[in-house]
């Protein structure tokens, strides 16, 4: 029986327990690039990123604020062109519709990341971004 199995039998599973388990995974992944890649893939496969919304309801600013640019890019890389277009449209990232003829997912990803960075910076200046590290502990 594994240590994790025994621990879950001895004490109830709480948010703090989950955060601790994820924190240990993150610490190990920070020193092992292969584990980091496997962890990112597992997070996407489990649907954990759906807490940030899905499809055009995805909030790129929340992902950026919580996980940084790498997490946002990793999430966006999983999307096809149509969902990227929908995300740009839903968040008003291209009011002039300059992206109407774009056929490159990397261009959309760059646009979304840049617009999300600007939006996050603005929210931080106005005090609107109040997400604490504790709220994002599952990503640590």
Phi, psi and omega in degrees: 000134183284162179298321180296319179297314179297319182296319181291334176283331183276327182226151182292149177282120180235173176302321180294320178296315179297315180299319179296316179297315180293324178297319178294321177297315181297318179299316179292320181294330179293340180253357184223101183303325179292318177293323178299315179296317180295323179294315178301314180299317180297320179298318179294317182295327182283344182086010180302327181292345179295345176294343176269008185097168178225156182061221182289349176277355177301137179256098181300328181293320178296318179296316179299315181295322184277313187246354180087178183298321180299318179294318179296314179297320179298318178295311184294327180299334180284347184268147174280176183300317182300311178295328177294316177300315181298321179296316178299315181294313184297328183261005177065032183281352180217071183296334180274356179059037177291340183274000185305327182259000181293141178233010186248116177301318179301326177295318178295318180298315178301317179298312181299316180297313181296316180294321178295321177300314179298317181295318179296318178300316179296316179297322179293321178295323182270356179083009182284335181268098183244019182295124180267162178298326180298323179293335183253019185301333181295339181269350184283000000 
